[in-house]
Amino acid sequence: MRQVKAMSAKFKNMNITGLLFVIPAALVVFLLLIYPILSSIYYSFTSKHLIKATYDWVWLKNFQFVLTNPDFYTAFLNSIKWTVFSIAGQLLAGFATALALNKIPKYSGFFRTLLIIPWAFPAIVIAFSWKWIFNDVYGFIPNLLTSMGITDYNVNFFADPGFVFGAVVFINIWFGAPLFMVNILSALKTIPSDQYEAAVMDGATAWQSFWSITVRHIRGVIGLLLVLRTIWVFNNFDLLYLITGGGPSDLTTTLPIFAYRAGWGMKQLGVSSAITIILLLFLLTLCFFYFKLLNKWEREDH
């Protein structure tokens, strides 16, 4: 009985100690994650205005206003294109770089460090650096293209409707590809070499080995990267806003920028909250299908 009581007292002390360690982290999560979500849901049903002191319940009127606004669908389509092209480019560039580094026996650590540099820069540094590089007066790329005879004049990439979207997607690919590269390269290092040797002995072609061994081993890592980067890129605000501000002519206005304009430009926090809730629901739906695919791959591997 004494031993049982002693163990029970020890267990209670461990629970109290564990709670003392968990409570600060739980408070941080609540303040930084749960509270903003709950407050956005609450304000999305109100006429909350950043200047007016009082507000009323409007229920679904904010959502009706957003879903009948043509600018919302323009921003939504821009977000889809921005995410799809950026993620596809980051995956292809990161995958190709990882495959190349996996074949380099020497100095691979140096090249990995060199290629991860873009990911280490903050968004504001990246934005202003590329604005300088693409500047149509003193920028390196416009002057280079003109001197080579590719263009007749120095193109202002961030003001020209024909170039602006491709330019910002290129910058995002340059920024995000290192994350894919590092994670895919780590996954490639875990593939047993004897599987490739067995495939060669069985008469498999290089493509068959690549698809059946390489891709099959790393697809779980790629799937998780796609989930995380899709959420990150779709919600990206700072890079686009710092480079173009959503222009020209709203060609680079995505949903986060559209929500920012509604909340801080027009001061309509209720409308802005409704936009963010729609964005949250869309991303949750997308993640649901992502994870269904990942679970299917996991079942096939086992």
C-alpha positions, 0 to 999 in steps of 0.5 A: 500500500505504501508503494502504491501511495508513493507511486500515486504521489509521484505521478501527481507531482509529475503531472503538476510539473508537466503542466507547469512546463506546458502552460506557458507554451499553451498560452503562447499558442492561444495568444498567437494562434487561437485568439486571432482565429476566434477574433476573426470569426467573431468580427466577420459577422459584425460591421467592425470598423477601425475608426468607428467605436461601435459596431453591429451584428450583420451576420452573413452580409460581409461574406455576401459582399465579398462573394459578390465582389468581382475584385475578390475573384480576381485576387483569388485567381491571382493567388491560385496562379501565384501558388501553383507556378511558384510551388511547381518552379520551387519543386522542379528547381529544388528537385533538380538541384538535390539530384545534382548535389547527390551525385557530387562526391566532393564539396557538396557541403560548400554547394549546399551552403551556397545554395541555401543563402536565398532562404536565409534572407528576410523578405524586405532584403529580397524585395529591395534587392530584386527591385534594384536588379530589375530597375529599368534605369540602373538595374543589371538585368534590363541593361543587360537585355538591352545591350545584348539586343534582346529588348529594344529598351530597358523594360520596367519589369514591375510596371509592365503588365506583360512581365510583372507576374512572371518576374515576381514568380521567378523571385519566389522560385529563387527564394523557395527552391533551397528549402525543397533542395535541402529536404529532398537531398536529405531524403535522397541520402537515406535511400539504400544503394543496394536497391539500385544495384538490384534494379540494375541486375533485374534489367531496369532502365534508368527511368524505371529505377528513378521512378520506382526507387528514387521518387517512391522513397522521397514522395512522402517528404515532397508531399509534406513540403507541398502542404507546408509551402502551399499554405506559406505561399498562398498566405504570402503577403510581405514579398509581393506587397514590398515589390509591387504593392499588388500592382500594376492594375491589380495583376499581382493582388492576391487574397492577403493583399486584398484582405489588407486593403479592406482592413487597413485601407478601407478600415473595414475590419469585418469585411477583412475578417470575412476574407481571411475566414474564406481563405482559411476554409479554402486552405483547410479543404486543400490540406484535407485532400493533400493529407488524404493523398499522403495517407494513401502513399503511406498505406502503399509503402506499408 
